[in-house]
């Protein structure tokens, strides 16, 4: 399984509201993609301008296929206008899970 942790930091409250809507749309557009295992969207409790996505895919090929989707390109273009800096995607691996 391949997992990514994606970090988003909105410019202000108005941008955060727009970003949250875009993240919900992205999750809906991604949920039926082949190889998708889990897709979660988070907001920080102590900083409502910070959002996170944890997405897990069956394998690297499924993740790469997701990254090449047109809906992800549209999301990226729209989201980056709302962020302090471009969002950061970091591939992570599970070391321990209960």
C-alpha positions, -999 to +999 in steps of 0.1 A: +000+000+000+011+035-008+001+065+014+005+102+011+001+130+036-008+163+020-006+197+039-026+228+030-024+262+047-051+287+036-044+324+034-074+335+055-109+324+066-125+331+033-098+310+015-102+283+041-139+280+034-133+278-004-105+253+002-127+231+023-153+230-004-126+221-030-113+193-007-147+178-003-151+178-041-117+163-046-125+135-022-158+128-040-140+127-074-113+104-060-134+079-040-142+056-070-108+056-086-093+022-091-069+012-063-082+038-038-081+023-003-087+052+020-092+090+016-094+113+047-097+150+050-087+167+082-087+203+096-064+213+125-083+219+157-060+247+168-055+264+134-086+264+112-065+276+083-046+242+082-060+212+064-045+177+057-054+148+035-043+113+041-048+091+011-039+054+006-037+035-026-032-002-033+002+004-050+024+030-066+007+026-099-027+034-085-013+065-067+004+077-099-028+071-119-046+093-093-020+120-096-025+121-134-063+126-132-077+158-148-099+165-117-067+166-096-051+191-120-082+213-118-081+210-080-044+219-078-049+250-100-078+263-079-064+253-045-030+269-049-047+303-054-061+299-018-029+289-001+000+307+016+024+284-003+018+255-027+005+224-009+030+198+001+026+160-007+048+137+013+047+099+008+046+081+041+048+045+053+032+028+082+055+017+109+029+006+134-009+003+133-035-010+158 
